[in-house]
Amino acid sequence: MELDVSYSLENEQQFWDELEDIVTKKCDSHEVIDNALRTYLHFTTNFRDQYLQSEDDVLRCTFKLLEACLYADHKEYVRRQLVYCLLQEDDPPTLHIITAFLLFDGIHHDETFEMMQTEGAFPRLIELIQSPNLNSDFRLHRLLLRLLYEMSRIQPLTWEDLVAVDDAFVLHLFQIIEQLSDDVNDPYHYPVIRVLLVLNEQYMVMSTASSQPLTNRVIKALSTHGHLYKTFGENLILLLNRESETSLQLLILKLLYLLFQSPSTAEYFYTNDLHVLLDVVVRNLLDLPADSAPATALRHTYLRVLHPLLANSQIAKEGAHYKRDEVRKLLALLTDEGKLSGIHFAPVDDTTARLVRRCEAVAWLRDPKEPIADKATPQKDRARRQMLGMSVHDARQTGSSLSMAEMAAQTERPGVVAPSRGERGRDKAGGETEGEKGERAEGDVVAMVGTGTGVTAARNGGGR
């Protein structure tokens, strides 16, 4: 972006003072607004490497515009102009400032992400994230991933949007995860993982809303190349263990559900990692309170994942059964809330009871004297293949069309913390705080996940 304006600054304070002058000038026409935005972008990108070296600096720069009258008095116009810039601009420093603005504006105002989708920004972001010219700009690439994730998780994408996602893009993301992270604050490539999770959810939603077939490329990649991308599975378990936000837990559970439903991916995880995953699922189910509607919905989702995990993964093999007695006790507790909570609130809801019975019917858990319940039907199998978005001719006959539809529909607003039975702060016995427990639990899981595969070494800077 070329402007016939030059600046000579002696120190950082002069930079911020000049930026303040640019965004606070009175603008009474679109032409003046356009000039002010061009000046803002030219000035900030010109000094990005000198005065905007940290993410905090970029955030401060972004909020200078977000809190200024230039934006406050002309929100929709400014947003639209910057969305158009995103669609057309190729200069990395300029894209960095534009992406930061749209990201933080959209986090606070859904209208920004909705405008982006309407104007065709999703395919553009896919293009930019794959661009070799931008991959080397770590800070920009990370922001582009965050922007794609945030705009995709608050609204359904169109069929045309998802067609822009090809196999090469998905495999590119998996390959990034296999590499050591350049960010010491994010050793697990969580922005990349979140994009894959939200894409999987979008495929699930599309499969229930559209008659046009569309392959779930995330599941396809793991089905055909899963042995090359084991780090993704390890990090997924770590993320589920530490994540308190309901919406992200749901994204993880939706992917796990599809993985365990198909024979081509049901044994994707290492057996030791499966044990850790089962421990995390059991712990999270026990931690959900009995008298909360959000907790009940989350409990249903965990139980829908638990059944194919128990029935279709390596745990189901003879001699590989893991914590059979503990799982049976958990299922018994979930159908007797009086025992689980110590206080009887209400009868267990029908869906929880049905899902628990389904888990109890898994062959290696079932008491031989108990009757076998709810066998699968061809209709259920067809519904599952539709949800996967791909031809799975030998898909195991487990689950139900109702479970799949409800899995796809289960959502929560970003930022909502998952309900918890545990108290915030120190527990009644004067033991650890929730934060201390979380840190200790995460340390335990990190030590266990990826045993023999190098994930712990990778976290600490070693090779795989």
Beta strands, then each sheet from edge to edge (+ up, - down):
end
